[in-house]
Amino acid sequence: MERTLVLLKPDCVQRRLMGQMITRFENKGLHIIALKMLRITPELARQHYAEHVEKPFYPGLEAFITSAPVVAMVAEGPEVVRVVREMLGATSGRQAVAGTIRGDYSSSRQLNLVHASDGPDAARREIRLYFSETEIHPFPLALQPWLQAADE
């Protein structure tokens, strides 16, 4: 099993799309093992986007991500990092194909609703930024045998 961080960004929260996004992940069969609403501080934004802090677009990114609450969650499942990123679609909603979250709900590059870790190492680092171990609650999923074959 793999884990990934998913953030429902301020535009998602403001547009009241949180439930629809969570439903899409659950309908896919992903296991949500942590979930909370929070306000990202400038300090947390700098930690999360450390590789972008010195880039010219960073001030706008920080202003956006700190502008309203976000919903942070940890999703778990086989190949979940890849699965979630494919569900999101291209970064720009104008380029994302229909059927993806961004293709269905976004027409902007910057206001693209959802962040997801881009690899297993990033997922581990990002999960630690947003959740303590006591906030993550893995549990056996009763319907697991109906989501994947036992030998997968």
Secondary structure, DSSP 8 states (H G I E B T S, - for coil): -EEEEEEE-HHHHHTT-HHHHHHHHHHTT-EEEEEEEE---HHHHHHHTGGGTTSTTHHHHHHHHTSS-EEEEEEEETTHHHHHHHHH-SSSTTTS-TTSHHHHH---SS--SEEE-SSHHHHHHHHHHH--GGG------TTGGGTS-TT-
